[in-house]
Amino acid sequence: MSAMAQPIPGKFVPLESSQHTEETSSSDGFKFRLVSYNILAQVYVKSAYFPHSPSSCLKWKARSQAVLTELRNFGADILCIQELDEYESFYKKNMETLGYSSAYIQRTGEKRDGCGIFYKPSSAELILKEEIHYNDLVNSVDIAEKGNNSTAETCTVLAEKKSNGGHGDPNDPRVRLKRNCVGLLTAFKLSDSYPPIVVANTHIYWDPDWIDIKLAQAKYLLSRLSQFREHVSSKFSCIPPVIVAGDFNSTPGDEVYNYIVSSGEAPIKLYSLYAANGGEPPFTNCTPDFTGTLDYIFLSDGSRLKPLSLLDIPGPDSTDVIGGLPNHQHPSDHLPIGADFNVLRTA
């Protein structure tokens, strides 16, 4: 018997506003399920980082099977995964066995994890893909020095307040921007009768003191996303709904979060799925050192994409999270988020 207990199956709770939509979905829409999950890369799993976790929960053999079981039990058509390592050696082939194809981008530098999107070809056909390397922002510094550029201003605004902390010279925007973070932009065709959808998956830089870098990455993400959506629109003669999922390492109401959901400043209008349907979860990351919401699913503003249900998230009094994660019920220090959606033929 495995040293790790079986993960608690995720429960999708129907939204009250979706009752009419669900009744008509069989004839008027295409239903699919999407889940976003930071699975905690094994390369970061050390007992010194998680002294509160039972040692048996941290071992790769037990954790890998627990994560795989979770991913299977979601029954998702599309999975947006962050901190995905052991992709070639474990997840790719095991997810293929479960009926999933995948797209993957590994972080640059010495980092061994990345972002992946697993999808069921029976539900979603991958038709376009672009990679995002946030290190490309370094190039903007050279351009900015020849003229006025808001990215360079954003990246240096807090520089004098930062200590080195092993990052390199905190006063050099090139050093500050080179955080080796990545993302994926994808477009899927669900059916010949429905518009394609755009799905983005990303993992924004972690350090809470480097909010300027997080904001620069968020701005670059939405800029690239807007261009990608326009490309899809032009190629397929429609305006596709957009889903942006990931670990944004940002809490509700901070600069990054507010920028993404801003109606005027950002190049593409987005809103938070959970915030619009009862409020953001009390937390999606749960350790003794930090408990808070870092993971989100953002949606484009429009009527073609209708959420039907949300993946339920345990509260602070739930016995399965007391003491912090990972534990025998949750193999990651993050909790998954997700939803069932209905895509309509016309707006």
C-alpha positions, 0 to 999 in steps of 0.5 A: 500500500502506498505511503500516501493516502488517496487525494480527496476528489475535487467537487464541482459545485453548480452555479445558481445562474447556470441552471438555465444555461445547463438546461440548454447546453446540449443543443446550444453550447459545448460543455467542457471542464478546465482545471488549473493547478500548481502541483509543486515541482519535485525539485522544490520538495525538501523537508527543510521547506516543508517541515510541517509535512509528513515525510512520506508525503514528500517522497517522489514515488508517493507524490507523483502517484497522488498528483496523477490520481488527482489529475485523473479524478478531475475529469477535465478536458483541459488542465493548466499545470504550473511547477511541472517538472519530470515532464518527459520522464513521468507526466507526459507518458502517464497522461497520454495513458489517460487520454491526454495530449500536451504542450509544455514549456520549461523555464530557462536558466537552471530551472527544471520546472515549467508550465504545461497544458494537458488536453483531451483531443476528443474534446479539444483540438490544439490549433495554435500555440505560442510560448512566453519567455518573460526574459524577453522583457530584458530586450525592452530595457535597451529600447527604453534607454533610447526613448520613453518606455513604461516597462523600464520605468515599472522595473526600476521604480522599487529598485532602490528599496530592494536588497540583493537577496541572491538576485544579482544587482537589484538596481540593474533592470536587466538583472531584475527582469531575468527571472526565468518565468514562462507561460503558454498561449494556446488556441483550441477548436472544440467543435466545427460548430463552435468558435475556438477558445484561447487558453493561457497558462502562466506562472508569475515570479514569486518574490513579494518584494519584487512587485514591479517585476510581477507587474511587468510580467503581467503587462507582457502577458496581456500584451502577448495575449491580446496579439494572440487573440487578434491572430486567432480572430483573423485566422478563424474569422471570429472573436474567441473567448479567452481563459487565463489560468495560473499561479500569479503569486499575487493576492486579491487587490494588489497591483498585479491583480488590479491591473489584470481586472482593470477595465481601462488600462489593460489591453484585454478586458478580463474578470476573475471567475471566482470573484464574479461567482461568490468571491475569491477563495480564502486561500489557494496556497496553504503553508504555516509561513503563508496562507493566501490566494495566489491562483486564478482563472480570468475570463474575457468579458463576453457572453459566449463563455458561460461558467456552469460550476466551480471546483470547490475549495476547502476553507480554513476550518477543513480538517484536510488543510489544518497544519498546512500542505502538502499532506496525505490528502493534498500532494501540493502546497497549492489547491486546484481551481477549476470550472465547467464551462459552456461555449455558445455558438453565437454571442 
